[in-house]
Every structure is written in structure tokens, then in C-alpha cells.
Amino acid sequence: MITTALTFDELAALMKKAAGVTVDARELEKAPDQPFTTLGLDSLGLLGIVGELETSYSVALPTDAERSKTPAEFLSLVNSTLKTGV
């Protein structure tokens, strides 16, 4: 799925798969600081996305990942972790 960075397209796909929330990736990209709650994603849904990523990449994401409030914040944290591998 991803090699070095999680994209808005991939995040939108994960939102659908792990949380059942359908959102247009272009909308995420246009308004990356829009709160997840306004997109219909709650903390349990975000936890599901974190779990999917940790399973797929065998890397533990920081606990802050599941507390992210916006797509921009989440992508920044996840991509930083994937880049460093820590």
C-alpha cells in the first residue's frame, strides 16, 4: 500500500476500510485541518486506522496518532514515524 508516506488517498481508503467513513480524498487534501469529527470519524475509528497501519507495516505508531484531531496532524505524525522507522 505505502512505502514512505501515507497520502490523502490512502487515508481516505483507510477511513472507509477501518471505520466505514466515506470521504473524498480531494476534500481531505483541500481542508487538511478540518477536524476528523466533522468528517464523521470518531476516536474508535481512528484507533482502527492506527491498528491497520501498525499491522500492515509492523511498526508501532506513537500513542499520539490515535489522538490526532485532523488529517494533517495524523499524516504528519504517521509519515514521520514511517520515515524514521521508529
C-alpha positions in Angstrom: 0.0 0.0 0.0 2.5 2.7 1.1 6.3 2.7 1.1 7.4 6.0 2.5 4.5 8.2 3.1 0.8 7.9 3.7 -1.2 10.0 1.3 -4.6 11.6 1.5 -5.9 8.9 -1.0 -4.6 6.2 1.3 -6.0 7.9 4.4 -9.4 8.1 2.7 -9.3 4.4 1.8 -8.3 3.5 5.4 -11.1 5.6 6.8 -13.6 3.6 4.6 -12.0 0.2 5.4 -11.3 0.6 9.2 -14.1 3.0 10.2 -16.8 2.8 7.5 -16.5 6.5 6.8 -16.6 7.5 3.2 -14.8 10.7 2.4 -13.3 12.2 -0.8 -9.6 12.3 -0.7 -9.6 15.6 -2.6 -11.8 17.1 0.2 -9.3 15.9 2.8 -6.5 17.5 0.7 -8.3 20.8 0.3 -9.1 21.1 4.0 -6.5 19.0 5.9 -7.1 20.9 9.1 -10.8 20.0 9.3 -11.4 18.0 12.4 -11.9 14.3 12.0 -15.2 14.6 14.0 -16.7 16.9 11.3 -15.8 14.2 8.7 -17.7 11.6 10.8 -14.6 9.8 12.2 -14.5 9.3 15.9 -11.7 8.1 18.2 -12.6 4.5 17.8 -12.5 4.8 14.0 -9.1 6.5 14.2 -7.9 3.7 16.5 -9.0 1.2 13.9 -6.9 3.1 11.3 -3.9 3.1 13.6 -4.3 -0.7 14.1 -4.5 -1.2 10.3 -1.3 0.7 9.8 0.6 -1.0 12.6 -0.4 -4.4 11.3 0.5 -3.6 7.7 3.9 -2.1 8.4 4.9 -3.9 11.6 5.7 -0.6 13.2 4.2 0.8 16.4 2.8 4.3 15.9 3.1 6.8 18.7 0.1 6.9 21.1 -0.4 10.5 19.9 -1.5 9.1 16.5 -4.9 7.9 17.9 -5.4 11.3 19.5 -4.8 13.3 16.3 -7.6 15.8 15.6 -7.1 16.5 11.9 -5.9 14.6 8.8 -2.9 17.0 8.6 -1.9 16.2 12.1 -2.3 12.5 11.6 -0.4 12.3 8.3 2.4 14.3 9.8 2.8 12.0 12.7 2.4 8.8 10.7 4.7 9.9 8.0 7.4 11.0 10.4 7.2 7.6 12.1 7.3 5.7 8.7 10.3 7.8 7.6 12.3 7.1 10.7 11.0 3.6 11.2 10.7 4.3 14.9 
